Amino acid sequence: MAIVMKSVIEGEFTEEGFPCIPVGIGKRIVSCIIDTGFGGDIALPTEIATQLGVIPTSTVQIELADGNRQLMHVATELVRIGDVEFSAEVVIGVAEPLIGMGLLRHFKVILDARAGLVRLEPHEHTS
């Protein structure tokens, strides 16, 4: 279990209107779209995963939003969201970087599209 300091993570909306937050992966910050329909932790395009040195360790069958199933590579990496590090399962081979419910469950997620507000507030204790 990780004890979380009360730091707020600010994000932004993309030009297309998707809420994004910064996620530290390795020594780089990746802007990840908040995807509440994705039950996993993090998903990355192959090109970004390669640039970050993320090495797949297994393959899993993933059900995509359109209902199709696809085999995708998976790796385990340390990721940082605000002041907290998580060991996260990273799915490789999607179109855009995503953060899913696997990690979002550790935060109160606040989205206000009209005000352009994207904010994650960590729960006191997270595991």
Beta strands, then each sheet from edge to edge (+ up, - down):
strand 1: 2-3
strand 2: 9-10
strand 3: 12-13
strand 4: 19-25
strand 5: 28-34
strand 6: 42-44
strand 7: 58-63
strand 8: 69-81
strand 9: 84-92
strand 10: 98-99
strand 11: 107-112
strand 12: 117-122
strand 13: 125-126
sheet 1: 1+ 13-
sheet 2: 2+ 12- 11+
sheet 3: 3+ 4- 5+ 10+ 6- 9- 8+ 7-
end
